[in-house]
């Protein structure tokens, strides 16, 4: 009985196994991670080919998110975390101390099931991305409270009310009040 498993997959039936096993975009080599004394990832090695969808599947608490957080060095922000091994993205060693982590995070984004905001205001969390990209309007701060009162004044001048029903509902009420009189 053979213990080797061969897996190939492609949407294009003309694609051969050699094309599937192309140069990887993400390479993870013998990565282990500890939260203090607790081992969370043990000797993980894998590669993810460029332009391929890859799924991490496993039970809750098995380290899927911890591994993903390693890809843009989010674990650097957690006290007491220690990591060994190497991770390369596009051939670049992301563990290199000279690497600009902000530039890495511009290229390697994370979307999580639950929101995980930075410990800042809602505005600061929303403005963080544009701000690190240098978008000037994000640096100007949240809207001033006067903006709301100017908007209310404009609505009052136009005869519209905040929270009013749609125009068709208002017309229906007008018709019903005329027929009832």
Secondary structure, 3 states (H helix, E strand, C coil): CCCCCCCCCCCCCCCCHHHHCCCEEEEEEEEEEEECCEEEEEEEEEEEECCCCCCCCCCCCCCHHHHHHHCCCHHHHCCCEEEEEEEEECCEECCCCCCCHHHHHHHCCCCCCCCCCCCCCHHHHHHHHHHHCCCHHHHHCCCCHHHHHHHHHHHHHHCCCCCCCCHHHHHHHHHHHHHHC
